[in-house]
Every structure is written in structure tokens, then in C-alpha cells.
């Protein structure tokens, strides 16, 4: 058995009379917020219907793309083009640049072989060090031989562990074998040039040219105003049944169980479809409902069914999307959310996991600061301002869901 309490926020909402299964919370009038605990079985059909509806929800979002979204896609497409060109240039650098294979006549050797076999001969012409690759080439005199009479190669290659200490270690090795200073090895340092430099310049040039054409064809403003506007922009998930592909397919009949909860929610549908018969009687639309219950019991599915049955625009956001490190952004996004809902009224706003912004506010006397000092509290205050009921003729219903109703602020209930 799953418990799904439904809270209706209105002191003047038109409702059917209390049934025998309904319990009025003590200390509160029956015309106030009513708490109903409903026991219903949630079957796997809810999960299947919820997953089935995700496709229609995403398709509705694609139809509502604006110029800003199209501009972002154009930028992403051009950035992919620049990346592909740069990758091609880098591949050419790897394939056609100098490889790690030793050229003919060059023999790889180790540091111990260099100090024990090559250096004592005193027949080293010079050592050329390439710092970029941490490698040194040892050039021997023609006809050089080791101490045991073995003929030596013309050029040897040594991998250097530390370029900065290489020369000091060579001098120390020469001093250790008592090699006269006039026979000390000549050490030269060279930078890579030629093909390597050309390919490096080509790679940098490709990136520069790609960036130039990108920002030339897609004009972007980097002003402070635009940056702040981008940060405060609210990312809404809007499903408008009046747009192509925006119709939700989920219905109340697709929600298994939750019979009494559906009876309560259907009252919202009737008001959104026929508001005239309620306004003639002086009734007002409830500001919203709070759906509580364990995860997977059908709270989100019930909200989608309400939007589909009432044929009203459905705007959904997660509670965590309002909370940011920058102060004031949460309250700004709440204002933008309700502004968008008012432009589409009658409309349904659904906030999932409202406990992210609806936690109990801190006590001013206990904390030493004024109430509402935190970002989450400012966001909650703005939400309460938007739901104060001063203008109840807007036709906006706020649905929220959580599985932690015990930590919510009393003002939300």
C-alpha cells in the first residue's frame, strides 16, 4: 500500500463534501487546506505509461525551439567543423612528421653504456641535445674504437631523463674517469625546426581561421548585459498542446490505482475547461496541490495526466534548478516561470522535488540573522509571493511533488 496525501491550497475552493474516508486535520477548518491520506496500489502500468509519455514530452520541446536555441545549434555545428579540421591537421602532423624510429646509421644506447664504453675513449666529436624531445645524439670521430678494440658506430642516441642536469652529469662522468679537460666533450643545444615548425604553424593557423569564420558568420555579443542575461535565463520544459507534437498522450485512465486522488485532481480539470460555472457561484480556483508519497507511486504521472486531460500548457521544472550559488538567481527564475505561465494562461506549473527550495525557514532569533537571508529562503519567499492569491483569476495551477513533506515550510501547506 502506498500513501499519497494531496494538499489543496484554497480557502474558497469548490469541492465535494467530505466522504467517510476523509479525515479533516484537527485545528483547521474544513474549508481550509484538507489533508487526505489515500491508500492505493501502484502497478507497473504506471511506470510503463510514464516511460511511454517521455517521448511525446521531448518531441513537444523540439517544436518550441526559438531563435536562441537555433543559434546555439549553429555554433555547435561550426565548432565541430573546426574540431574536425584541427584533428585532421594533427593527424597529418603525426603521420608525416618526424617519427620516433631511428634514421639509418644511428644506434640507440643507454646512459650507462655511454659513460662506461663511449666516454672513456676520448673520441667523441660532439653531443647535440634537442630539449623538446629530451634526446641527445653522440657523434663519434671516424674510425673510433672502444678500449677492447671494437669498432664504434658514427652516431649514438641517448634518451635524457633531465635536460637541465645533462651537461653537469656529463662533466662529472668525465672527471670521474680522469679525462683531461682538453678531451672534454663539446655539447650543443638545438631547437627543432623545418617540418615540425611548419606543421605547428599550420595547426595554429587552422584553429585561428576556423575561429575567425565561426565568429564572423555567427555574431555573438560578449557584453556584461548579455552574460548576466544568459545566467538568469530560466530553462523551462514547456509542453503546449496547441503546438504541433506537443500534445501529451497520458490520460487518467492510464494511471493505475490512486482512484480517490484522481477524483480530487479531476476537479482542477473541470475548472480549467469550464471556469464560467464556478465564477458565477463565486468560487475560486485553488492555487495548487502538493502530491506526496514514496518514489515511484505516480506523482509525476498524475501531474502529466492533469495537463493532458485539461488541454492546458504544462510547464515543469525541478526544484534543484532554482538553487544557484549566485544570490538572487533562484528568485529571478521563479518570476520568469510565473511570467511565462501568465502569458499562456490557463496553465499548469509543475515543480518536482519542491523540498529543494521549500525547506523550513531558519529562526531569526536562533541564527542571529534576519529570516530569509539564504538563497533557498529568498527563492521560497518569491514562490510564496507568486502564490499569494491576490490575483486568482489568472487560471494558473501550481502542482508540486515531494517524498519529504515533513521538512517543508508550513507556508507551503
C-alpha positions as CSV (number, residue, x, y, z in Angstrom):
1,X,0.0,0.0,0.0
2,X,1.3,3.4,-1.0
3,X,0.3,6.7,0.7
4,X,-0.3,9.7,-1.5
5,X,-1.5,12.7,0.6
6,X,-2.9,15.5,-1.6
7,X,-3.0,19.1,-0.2
8,X,-5.4,21.6,-1.9
9,X,-4.4,25.2,-1.2
10,X,-7.6,27.4,-1.1
11,X,-10.0,28.6,1.5
12,X,-12.8,29.1,-1.0
13,X,-12.3,26.2,-3.4
14,X,-15.4,24.4,-4.6
15,X,-15.2,20.8,-3.5
16,X,-17.5,17.9,-3.0
17,X,-18.5,17.1,0.6
18,X,-16.4,15.0,2.9
19,X,-16.7,11.3,2.5
20,X,-16.5,8.7,5.1
21,X,-12.8,8.0,4.2
22,X,-11.8,11.7,4.5
23,X,-10.3,13.0,7.7
24,X,-10.1,16.7,8.5
25,X,-6.8,17.7,10.2
26,X,-7.6,18.9,13.7
27,X,-7.2,22.5,14.5
28,X,-8.0,23.6,10.9
29,X,-11.4,24.4,9.4
30,X,-13.0,22.1,6.9
31,X,-12.9,24.9,4.3
32,X,-9.2,25.3,4.7
33,X,-6.4,23.1,3.4
34,X,-7.7,19.5,3.5
35,X,-5.3,16.6,4.1
36,X,-6.5,13.3,2.6
37,X,-4.5,10.1,3.0
38,X,-5.3,7.7,0.2
39,X,-4.3,4.1,0.1
40,X,-3.9,2.8,-3.4
41,X,-1.9,0.2,-5.2
42,X,0.6,1.3,-7.8
43,X,1.2,-1.2,-10.5
44,X,3.9,-1.5,-13.2
45,X,1.4,0.1,-15.7
46,X,2.3,3.5,-14.2
47,X,5.9,3.1,-14.9
48,X,5.3,1.9,-18.4
49,X,2.9,4.8,-19.1
50,X,5.4,7.3,-17.7
51,X,8.2,6.0,-19.9
52,X,5.9,5.9,-22.9
53,X,5.0,9.5,-22.4
54,X,8.6,10.7,-22.2
55,X,8.9,10.5,-26.0
56,X,5.9,12.8,-26.5
57,X,7.2,15.2,-24.0
58,X,10.6,15.6,-25.7
59,X,9.0,15.9,-29.1
60,X,6.9,18.8,-27.8
61,X,10.0,20.6,-26.6
62,X,11.7,20.4,-30.1
63,X,8.8,22.2,-31.7
64,X,9.1,25.1,-29.3
65,X,12.7,25.9,-30.2
66,X,13.4,29.6,-30.6
67,X,16.0,31.6,-32.4
68,X,18.4,31.4,-29.5
69,X,18.3,27.6,-29.5
70,X,18.8,27.5,-33.3
71,X,21.8,29.9,-32.8
72,X,23.3,27.6,-30.2
73,X,23.0,24.6,-32.5
74,X,24.6,26.6,-35.4
75,X,27.5,27.5,-33.1
76,X,27.9,23.8,-32.0
77,X,27.9,22.7,-35.7
78,X,30.7,25.2,-36.6
79,X,32.7,24.2,-33.5
80,X,32.5,20.6,-34.6
81,X,33.8,21.6,-38.0
82,X,36.7,23.5,-36.5
83,X,37.5,20.5,-34.3
84,X,37.4,18.1,-37.3
85,X,39.8,20.3,-39.3
86,X,42.2,20.6,-36.3
87,X,42.1,16.9,-35.8
88,X,42.9,16.3,-39.5
89,X,45.9,18.7,-39.2
90,X,47.1,16.9,-36.1
91,X,46.8,13.5,-37.8
92,X,48.9,14.8,-40.6
93,X,51.5,16.0,-38.1
94,X,51.6,12.6,-36.5
95,X,51.8,10.7,-39.8
96,X,54.1,12.8,-41.8
97,X,56.1,14.5,-39.1
98,X,59.4,13.1,-37.7
99,X,58.8,9.7,-36.3
100,X,60.3,8.0,-33.3
101,X,62.2,5.5,-35.5
102,X,66.0,5.9,-35.7
103,X,67.4,7.0,-39.0
104,X,69.9,4.7,-40.8
105,X,73.3,4.8,-39.1
106,X,72.0,5.8,-35.7
107,X,72.2,3.4,-32.8
108,X,70.3,3.7,-29.5
109,X,72.3,3.4,-26.4
110,X,71.9,3.9,-22.6
111,X,73.4,6.3,-20.2
112,X,75.5,3.6,-18.5
113,X,76.8,2.4,-21.9
114,X,77.7,6.0,-22.8
115,X,79.6,6.6,-19.6
116,X,81.3,3.2,-19.4
117,X,82.1,2.5,-23.1
118,X,81.9,5.6,-25.2
119,X,83.1,8.4,-22.9
120,X,86.4,6.8,-21.8
121,X,87.6,6.5,-25.4
122,X,88.0,10.3,-25.7
123,X,87.0,10.1,-29.3
124,X,83.6,11.8,-29.1
125,X,83.4,14.7,-31.5
126,X,80.3,16.4,-30.1
127,X,77.0,15.9,-28.4
128,X,73.9,17.6,-29.8
129,X,70.9,17.9,-27.4
130,X,67.3,18.5,-28.5
131,X,65.5,19.8,-25.4
132,X,62.0,19.5,-26.9
133,X,62.4,15.7,-27.2
134,X,64.7,15.2,-24.3
135,X,67.2,13.3,-26.5
136,X,70.9,13.7,-27.3
137,X,72.9,12.5,-30.3
138,X,76.5,11.5,-29.7
139,X,78.8,12.0,-32.7
140,X,82.0,9.9,-32.7
141,X,85.1,10.5,-34.8
142,X,85.6,8.4,-37.9
143,X,87.3,5.1,-37.0
144,X,86.7,5.4,-33.3
145,X,87.2,2.2,-31.3
146,X,86.4,1.1,-27.8
147,X,89.0,0.1,-25.2
148,X,88.9,-3.5,-26.3
149,X,89.4,-2.6,-30.0
150,X,85.7,-2.9,-31.0
151,X,84.7,-0.5,-33.8
152,X,82.1,2.1,-32.8
153,X,79.2,3.5,-34.8
154,X,79.3,7.0,-36.1
155,X,76.2,8.3,-34.2
156,X,74.5,7.2,-31.0
157,X,71.3,8.3,-29.5
158,X,70.7,8.7,-25.7
159,X,67.3,9.4,-24.0
160,X,67.9,12.2,-21.4
161,X,66.0,12.0,-18.1
162,X,66.7,15.6,-17.3
163,X,67.8,18.2,-19.8
164,X,68.8,20.8,-17.2
165,X,71.2,18.4,-15.5
166,X,72.6,16.6,-18.5
167,X,75.7,18.7,-19.1
168,X,76.6,18.7,-15.4
169,X,76.3,14.9,-15.3
170,X,78.5,14.5,-18.4
171,X,81.2,16.7,-16.8
172,X,81.0,14.7,-13.6
173,X,81.4,11.5,-15.5
174,X,84.4,12.8,-17.4
175,X,86.0,14.0,-14.2
176,X,85.4,10.6,-12.6
177,X,87.4,8.8,-15.3
178,X,90.2,11.4,-15.0
179,X,89.6,12.6,-18.6
180,X,91.8,15.6,-19.4
181,X,89.9,18.9,-19.9
182,X,91.2,19.2,-23.4
183,X,89.3,16.0,-24.3
184,X,86.1,17.0,-22.7
185,X,83.1,16.6,-25.0
186,X,81.6,19.6,-26.9
187,X,77.9,19.9,-26.0
188,X,75.5,21.8,-28.3
189,X,71.8,22.6,-27.9
190,X,69.4,22.9,-30.9
191,X,65.8,23.6,-31.4
192,X,63.5,21.6,-33.7
193,X,62.8,23.4,-36.9
194,X,61.8,22.7,-40.5
195,X,58.8,20.4,-40.9
196,X,58.0,20.5,-37.2
197,X,57.7,24.2,-37.1
198,X,55.7,24.3,-40.3
199,X,53.2,21.8,-39.1
200,X,52.9,23.6,-35.8
201,X,52.2,26.9,-37.5
202,X,49.7,25.1,-39.8
203,X,47.8,23.7,-36.8
204,X,47.7,27.1,-35.1
205,X,46.6,28.8,-38.4
206,X,43.8,26.3,-38.9
207,X,42.4,27.0,-35.4
208,X,42.7,30.8,-35.9
209,X,41.0,30.7,-39.4
210,X,38.2,28.4,-38.0
211,X,37.6,30.7,-35.1
212,X,37.5,33.7,-37.4
213,X,34.9,32.3,-39.7
214,X,32.9,31.0,-36.7
215,X,32.5,34.3,-35.0
216,X,32.2,36.2,-38.3
217,X,29.2,34.2,-39.5
218,X,27.6,33.7,-36.1
219,X,27.6,37.1,-34.4
220,X,27.9,36.8,-30.7
221,X,27.9,39.6,-28.2
222,X,30.1,39.2,-25.1
223,X,28.8,42.2,-23.2
224,X,28.2,42.1,-19.5
225,X,24.5,42.5,-20.0
226,X,24.3,39.5,-22.3
227,X,26.4,37.4,-19.9
228,X,24.0,38.3,-17.0
229,X,21.0,37.6,-19.2
230,X,22.4,34.2,-20.0
231,X,22.9,33.3,-16.4
232,X,19.5,34.4,-15.3
233,X,17.7,32.8,-18.2
234,X,15.3,30.1,-17.0
235,X,15.4,26.8,-18.8
236,X,11.7,25.8,-18.9
237,X,10.3,22.5,-20.1
238,X,7.1,23.6,-21.8
239,X,4.6,21.2,-23.3
240,X,1.9,23.2,-25.2
241,X,-1.0,21.1,-26.5
242,X,-1.7,23.8,-29.1
243,X,1.7,23.3,-30.8
244,X,2.5,20.5,-33.2
245,X,3.7,17.4,-31.4
246,X,3.1,19.0,-28.0
247,X,0.0,17.0,-27.0
248,X,0.5,14.7,-24.1
249,X,-0.9,11.2,-24.6
250,X,-1.2,10.2,-21.0
251,X,-4.7,10.1,-19.5
252,X,-6.2,9.5,-16.1
253,X,-7.3,6.0,-17.3
254,X,-3.6,5.2,-17.9
255,X,-2.9,5.8,-14.2
256,X,-3.5,2.5,-12.3
257,X,-4.9,2.9,-8.8
258,X,-5.0,6.2,-7.0
259,X,-8.7,6.4,-7.5
260,X,-9.5,8.9,-4.8
261,X,-6.5,11.1,-5.7
262,X,-7.8,11.2,-9.3
263,X,-11.2,12.4,-8.1
264,X,-9.5,15.3,-6.3
265,X,-7.4,16.2,-9.3
266,X,-10.3,15.9,-11.8
267,X,-11.8,19.0,-10.1
268,X,-8.9,21.0,-11.5
269,X,-9.7,19.7,-15.0
270,X,-13.3,20.7,-14.8
271,X,-12.5,24.2,-13.6
272,X,-9.9,24.7,-16.4
273,X,-12.3,23.6,-19.0
274,X,-15.5,25.3,-17.7
275,X,-14.4,28.2,-15.4
276,X,-17.6,30.1,-16.0
277,X,-19.9,27.9,-14.0
278,X,-17.6,28.3,-11.0
279,X,-17.1,32.0,-11.2
280,X,-20.9,32.5,-11.4
281,X,-21.1,30.8,-8.0
282,X,-18.3,32.9,-6.6
283,X,-15.9,30.0,-6.4
284,X,-12.2,30.5,-6.9
285,X,-9.7,28.1,-8.4
286,X,-7.3,26.5,-5.8
287,X,-3.8,27.8,-6.2
288,X,-2.4,24.3,-6.4
289,X,-1.8,20.9,-4.8
290,X,1.0,19.1,-3.1
291,X,1.5,15.5,-4.1
292,X,3.4,13.4,-1.5
293,X,4.3,9.8,-1.4
294,X,7.2,7.4,-1.8
295,X,9.3,7.4,-5.0
296,X,7.6,5.7,-8.0
297,X,4.0,5.9,-6.7
298,X,2.8,8.0,-9.6
299,X,3.1,11.7,-8.6
300,X,4.7,12.9,-11.8
301,X,2.4,10.7,-13.9
302,X,-0.7,12.2,-12.2
303,X,0.5,15.7,-13.0
304,X,1.0,14.8,-16.7
305,X,-2.4,13.3,-16.8
306,X,-3.9,16.5,-15.5
307,X,-2.2,18.6,-18.2
308,X,-3.4,16.2,-20.9
309,X,-7.0,16.0,-19.7
310,X,-7.3,19.8,-19.3
311,X,-5.6,20.6,-22.6
312,X,-3.7,23.3,-20.8
313,X,0.0,24.2,-21.3
314,X,2.3,22.3,-18.9
315,X,5.5,23.9,-17.6
316,X,7.7,21.7,-15.5
317,X,10.9,22.4,-13.6
318,X,12.9,20.6,-10.9
319,X,13.4,22.2,-7.5
320,X,17.1,22.0,-7.8
321,X,17.2,24.1,-10.9
322,X,16.2,27.2,-8.9
323,X,19.1,27.0,-6.4
324,X,22.4,28.6,-7.5
325,X,25.5,30.0,-5.9
326,X,24.8,33.5,-7.2
327,X,22.4,35.3,-4.9
328,X,19.0,36.2,-6.4
329,X,19.0,33.9,-9.4
330,X,16.5,31.5,-7.8
331,X,14.0,34.3,-7.1
332,X,14.6,35.6,-10.6
333,X,13.8,32.2,-12.1
334,X,10.6,31.9,-10.1
335,X,9.5,35.3,-11.5
336,X,10.3,34.2,-15.0
337,X,8.5,30.9,-14.5
338,X,5.3,32.6,-13.5
339,X,5.6,35.3,-16.1
340,X,5.7,32.6,-18.8
341,X,2.8,30.8,-17.2
342,X,0.7,34.0,-17.1
343,X,1.3,34.5,-20.8
344,X,0.0,31.0,-21.5
345,X,-2.9,31.0,-19.0
346,X,-4.8,28.9,-18.3
347,X,-1.6,27.0,-17.5
348,X,-0.3,24.3,-15.1
349,X,3.1,24.7,-13.4
350,X,4.7,21.5,-12.0
351,X,7.7,21.7,-9.6
352,X,9.2,18.3,-8.9
353,X,11.2,17.8,-5.7
354,X,10.0,21.0,-4.2
355,X,11.8,20.2,-0.9
356,X,14.9,21.6,-2.6
357,X,13.6,25.1,-2.2
358,X,10.7,24.6,0.3
359,X,12.5,23.7,3.4
360,X,11.6,25.2,6.7
361,X,13.0,28.7,7.1
362,X,15.5,29.3,9.8
363,X,14.6,31.0,13.0
364,X,15.9,34.6,13.1
365,X,16.5,34.6,16.8
366,X,18.4,31.3,16.7
367,X,20.7,32.2,13.8
368,X,21.3,35.8,14.7
369,X,20.4,37.0,11.2
370,X,17.2,38.1,9.6
371,X,14.9,35.5,8.2
372,X,15.3,34.9,4.5
373,X,19.0,35.5,4.4
374,X,19.8,32.4,2.4
375,X,19.4,31.8,-1.3
376,X,16.9,29.0,-0.8
377,X,14.9,31.1,1.6
378,X,14.8,34.0,-0.9
379,X,13.6,31.6,-3.6
380,X,10.9,30.2,-1.3
381,X,9.8,33.8,-0.4
382,X,9.4,34.6,-4.0
383,X,7.4,31.5,-4.7
384,X,5.0,32.4,-1.8
385,X,4.6,35.9,-3.2
386,X,3.6,34.5,-6.6
387,X,1.1,32.2,-4.9
388,X,-0.4,34.7,-2.5
389,X,-3.8,34.5,-4.2
390,X,-4.2,38.3,-4.8
391,X,-5.0,37.7,-8.4
392,X,-6.7,34.3,-8.5
393,X,-8.4,34.9,-11.9
394,X,-5.2,34.1,-13.8
395,X,-6.0,30.4,-14.3
396,X,-2.6,29.1,-13.1
397,X,-2.4,25.9,-11.1
398,X,0.8,25.0,-9.2
399,X,1.4,21.3,-8.7
400,X,4.4,20.2,-6.6
401,X,5.6,16.8,-5.6
402,X,8.0,15.5,-2.9
403,X,8.6,12.5,-0.7
404,X,9.8,14.6,2.2
405,X,6.7,16.6,3.2
406,X,7.9,16.6,6.8
407,X,10.7,19.1,6.1
408,X,8.6,21.6,4.1
409,X,7.8,25.1,5.4
410,X,4.3,25.5,6.9
411,X,3.6,28.3,4.4
412,X,3.8,25.8,1.6
413,X,1.0,23.7,3.1
